[in-house]
Amino acid sequence: MNDLTIGDLAPSISDVHWVRGGPLDTFQPGKVYVLVFLTTTCRGCVEIMPDLVQLQENYRENGLEVIGVVYKCSASAVVGRVYVNAWLNRNCPNVNFRVAVDFTGQILRLWMDPAHYGVPTSFILDRGGKVASIDPMNLDDVVLKVLDGS
């Protein structure tokens, strides 16, 4: 498997189950996406949630969409969705962005494994669907630069 690096075309996110927000099969041209990979057992994943809510609030009108991807292997998709929904209600009841769950591990294999990062990890995609940044230290600064094309 190849590494996932800046400038690469973003892998698919079609093989997920949506817990919050409507389904998204492909990245829409002209939009900037922040994909954040999370687990329900990661303390840092809970701590980053308010920042993601604020990011979505601040830049939605500029074409930004935040997507949380929780990876959790579970006995069934139904049980997993209920579990993740409860986790969101407990830790971030005001979540204002799409949240998906990866039960198959397919998204993990396409994104996280080739990027060689742990959770939480953020991928910023530019308006052309390419990876513009992986896990930047200052998410806001990088999002602003990607939104204005610099």
Steps between C-alpha positions, in 0.01 A plus 500: 500500500625847412536778751237774507670837467423865433395554139346154464141466384284423804399135542133402507273531803209312346527192722374656824175513697374852573398574859451878469425701187405364161716255307785626287617257231763720337678822580335793320728712281538854630461408866774475760472201734649429837483127571579417858557140600387419852439212737259484792780402737734793426495788747658736245217414259245632750712809572520599130120484444415857615774633269349309208152636579645854502694442177182382324307797639763754398566384144191316376404804288847492340451146371650304790359170614626316805449122506574281798582137426483270801653165451354227709473133430175377642278195491259682271460836331176562689660448842802706399290793374302505827825489699665783302183710513492461881871589514432818300200593717712456812815676378386753240120538491524809278692328219423691179688293245463161334623202695555159348603165643742263330405147601687312230839663555504594129528874570772435755695304237456773236579802719664432834723203422675667203530833684669337802327711767304422816171655613377763492633578152371773269524495123425826318388463140520789257227608260632253242469199732872470569666461839621850594615423854527207738459561871607865514587643840277805448187383320347849472802654327531220248124494430508875427793457259328213317171691483666801336710281271842589641 
